[in-house]
Amino acid sequence: MKTQLMQRWQQVSQYLADWSDSLLAAENTLQQKDKVYNWQAWLLPTLLGLLFALQNPLLYGMAPAYDASLFATMGKMWADGAVLYRDMIDIKGPVIFLLDAIGYAIGGFQGIWLLETVLLIWGLNALYRTLALWGIAPLSRLAGMLAWLFLYAYRYYYGNMTEDYTFCLGLIAQYHFVRMLLAERFRWQDAVIPAVTFGLIAMLRMNNAAMWCGYYLALFVYWAWQRRWQDALKLTISGVAGLLVIALPLLAYFVWHGVLSDFWFYSFGIFFGSSYGSGHSLMVGFLGLARTGLLLLLPAFIAVVWQQQRSADNTRPWGILLATQLTGIVMGIVANSVSGHTYEHYEILFFTSAILMLPVVIQAARSGGLTGQIGCRHIQRAGILTLLLVVGYLLAQHIIFTWSRFESPMPKLTYELLVSLTASVITTAILVGIWLVTRSHRLYLPAMSLLVVLSVLMVLLPLERGLTKGRPFDEVSEQMVEHINANTSYDDLIWVDGIIPQYYVWTERRPASAYLFFDNVTPPYDVRARMMDDLKRNKPKFIIVKLTRMEKVLGGKDRDSTPSFIAYYNYINEAYQPVSADLPRLYRLKE
């Protein structure tokens, strides 16, 4: 038995060794064709993007998570001619709804998926080129991109979120920021895309612009330090111009429709009062950063920067690249601290830095230096240890604890991260001990094994998620959707009590009230009263009722009920009736 196992292990080792040799040969081919305008250099990043995008429920005509379905619904309404911040309201900047309106106009909800996928593929190819500019080998680039995209897909991805678009646009902008950093003088052709994407992000959600602010600030200081005052001034002008190019047409639209003050309040003003959030907390932003594992990558990345700065043949400003990343990370912490919420998707703001640093660390672990350099053994060991720590740390958060997409109290989150870090350190120490005892074994065996597993999972996970996520919650929900679709037309109105916007995507029907934001938003007016006025005026054919809450409110058992809340449910009870005993939550307008 033992002999058979040893033979099998030797066979597997030989397969992995052969595959490793094949990969290195393929890498040499990729290196030879590593040109911006060579279509073959675009193939693998494009394939990664397509695989990743398969998990978006919008591709299958299904509904992504709460916020994402709301954005898609409002984008659909805008594409159909409704007026933003008048006919449909949420507390986000207009660009997320503009992107969804463009996507919906292209091809319905699948058009929204297509637009996001195109931006993602563009972003991944831009990242691939960015890493090439810093001397990172193709296999290191692809391995780092594959690993971080898998983490993104498994943990964070909903599809159609503001953070998802921020990630795509951030990768696109980062390539051109790096070109400006490496250039000897300012070039407008490199500044255009960072400026326009900065304008888009600022009008999408201002605190998502942390990466842009990091690059703009670091570049400005760097050029000012070099007394390149004209370049620094042109950089500033380009950023302001990009903001104006996006903002002015939108402002003109809001002025034309008389909703300028509403735009300001729901996009910006509401976040400065007590209407939303749990209060500013830098600890919240820091814990979000800590959860990604990016902090563990930083020491090895800094070591590579230090090594390159000391290299006699170095011509790249590695120190400024580090400054841009550190500035962006600090600004990301501040940005994620504004609301005081620990939602996991806020952590995506750090991903443009993480997915840039990980391939650099992988390159260090492979050779101890950049492509074509004689590597440093200490840097290589630091890279290997870092990768072990990061993988162990991220896995421990799932193996020891249950990963949740809901908010976690800060003490609980801090405890989980400390335990995960401790477990990772212990596991890494054990693995290093095993390697020291059996140093005759080559490191490509575990590395190739992990790469094979990740490659298979990156194919299976998006398909599994795409084919199962975003469907109606249960059989009753599915029957309600079918009943609404069978008894209404495209232009008919419905209303979903409790704001569950997935129903608007499943039915492709318009909501009967403009007030679509969630219950955790408390503006300085009576939302229920305005909502009831909309329902009385628009008379939707169907209302999906939150039955337990309605019974509790009307039965006098909800002590927090306001008079308008009671009047709201009284109106529904008087003007509507259940469709059938089998669908008790679906109410139809009385004849």
Secondary structure as the mmCIF struct_conf table of DSSP 4:
data_model
#
loop_
_struct_conf.conf_type_id
_struct_conf.id
_struct_conf.beg_label_comp_id
_struct_conf.beg_label_asym_id
_struct_conf.beg_label_seq_id
_struct_conf.end_label_comp_id
_struct_conf.end_label_asym_id
_struct_conf.end_label_seq_id
HELX_RH_AL_P HELX_RH_AL_P1 LYS A 2 GLN A 32
TURN_TY1_P TURN_TY1_P1 LYS A 33 LYS A 33
TURN_TY1_P TURN_TY1_P2 VAL A 36 TYR A 37
TURN_TY1_P TURN_TY1_P3 TRP A 39 TRP A 39
HELX_RH_AL_P HELX_RH_AL_P2 GLN A 40 ALA A 53
TURN_TY1_P TURN_TY1_P4 LEU A 54 GLN A 55
HELX_RH_3T_P HELX_RH_3T_P1 PRO A 57 TYR A 60
TURN_TY1_P TURN_TY1_P5 GLY A 61 GLY A 61
BEND BEND1 ALA A 65 ALA A 65
HELX_RH_AL_P HELX_RH_AL_P3 TYR A 66 ALA A 79
TURN_TY1_P TURN_TY1_P6 ASP A 80 GLY A 81
HELX_LH_PP_P HELX_LH_PP_P1 ALA A 82 VAL A 83
STRN STRN1 LEU A 84 LEU A 84
TURN_TY1_P TURN_TY1_P7 TYR A 85 ASP A 87
STRN STRN2 MET A 88 ILE A 89
BEND BEND2 ILE A 91 LYS A 92
HELX_RH_AL_P HELX_RH_AL_P4 PRO A 94 LEU A 133
TURN_TY1_P TURN_TY1_P8 TRP A 134 GLY A 135
HELX_RH_AL_P HELX_RH_AL_P5 PRO A 138 LEU A 151
HELX_RH_PI_P HELX_RH_PI_P1 TYR A 152 TYR A 156
BEND BEND3 GLY A 159 ASN A 160
HELX_RH_AL_P HELX_RH_AL_P6 THR A 162 LEU A 182
BEND BEND4 ALA A 183 ARG A 185
HELX_RH_AL_P HELX_RH_AL_P7 TRP A 188 LEU A 204
HELX_RH_3T_P HELX_RH_3T_P2 MET A 206 ALA A 209
HELX_RH_AL_P HELX_RH_AL_P8 ALA A 210 TRP A 225
TURN_TY1_P TURN_TY1_P9 GLN A 226 ARG A 227
HELX_RH_AL_P HELX_RH_AL_P9 TRP A 229 TRP A 256
TURN_TY1_P TURN_TY1_P10 HIS A 257 GLY A 258
HELX_RH_AL_P HELX_RH_AL_P10 LEU A 260 SER A 267
TURN_TY1_P TURN_TY1_P11 PHE A 268 PHE A 268
HELX_RH_3T_P HELX_RH_3T_P3 GLY A 269 PHE A 272
TURN_TY1_P TURN_TY1_P12 GLY A 273 SER A 274
BEND BEND5 SER A 275 SER A 278
HELX_RH_AL_P HELX_RH_AL_P11 LEU A 282 THR A 292
TURN_TY1_P TURN_TY1_P13 GLY A 293 GLY A 293
HELX_RH_AL_P HELX_RH_AL_P12 LEU A 294 ARG A 310
TURN_TY1_P TURN_TY1_P14 ALA A 312 ASP A 313
BEND BEND6 ARG A 316 ARG A 316
HELX_RH_AL_P HELX_RH_AL_P13 TRP A 318 SER A 337
BEND BEND7 VAL A 338 SER A 339
HELX_RH_3T_P HELX_RH_3T_P4 GLU A 344 PHE A 350
HELX_RH_AL_P HELX_RH_AL_P14 PHE A 351 SER A 367
BEND BEND8 GLY A 368 LEU A 370
TURN_TY1_P TURN_TY1_P15 THR A 371 GLY A 372
BEND BEND9 GLN A 373 GLN A 373
HELX_LH_PP_P HELX_LH_PP_P2 ILE A 374 CYS A 376
HELX_RH_AL_P HELX_RH_AL_P15 ARG A 377 ILE A 399
TURN_TY1_P TURN_TY1_P16 ILE A 400 ILE A 400
BEND BEND10 PHE A 401 PHE A 401
BEND BEND11 ARG A 405 PHE A 406
HELX_RH_AL_P HELX_RH_AL_P16 MET A 410 VAL A 437
TURN_TY1_P TURN_TY1_P17 THR A 438 SER A 440
BEND BEND12 HIS A 441 HIS A 441
TURN_TY1_P TURN_TY1_P18 LEU A 443 LEU A 443
HELX_RH_AL_P HELX_RH_AL_P17 TYR A 444 THR A 468
TURN_TY1_P TURN_TY1_P19 LYS A 469 GLY A 470
BEND BEND13 ARG A 471 ARG A 471
BEND BEND14 PHE A 473 ASP A 474
HELX_RH_AL_P HELX_RH_AL_P18 GLU A 475 ASN A 487
TURN_TY1_P TURN_TY1_P20 TYR A 490 ASP A 491
STRN STRN3 LEU A 493 VAL A 496
TURN_TY1_P TURN_TY1_P21 ASP A 497 GLY A 498
TURN_TY1_P TURN_TY1_P22 PRO A 501 PRO A 501
HELX_RH_AL_P HELX_RH_AL_P19 GLN A 502 THR A 507
TURN_TY1_P TURN_TY1_P23 GLU A 508 GLU A 508
STRN STRN4 ARG A 510 PRO A 511
BEND BEND15 ALA A 512 ALA A 514
STRN STRN5 TYR A 515 TYR A 515
BEND BEND16 PHE A 517 PHE A 517
TURN_TY1_P TURN_TY1_P24 ASP A 519 ASN A 520
BEND BEND17 PRO A 524 TYR A 525
HELX_RH_AL_P HELX_RH_AL_P20 VAL A 527 ASN A 538
BEND BEND18 LYS A 541 LYS A 541
STRN STRN6 PHE A 542 ILE A 544
HELX_RH_AL_P HELX_RH_AL_P21 LEU A 547 LEU A 554
TURN_TY1_P TURN_TY1_P25 GLY A 555 GLY A 556
TURN_TY1_P TURN_TY1_P26 ARG A 559 ASP A 560
HELX_RH_AL_P HELX_RH_AL_P22 PRO A 563 ALA A 575
STRN STRN7 TYR A 576 PRO A 578
BEND BEND19 VAL A 579 VAL A 579
BEND BEND20 ALA A 581 ASP A 582
TURN_TY1_P TURN_TY1_P27 PRO A 584 ARG A 585
STRN STRN8 LEU A 586 LEU A 589
#
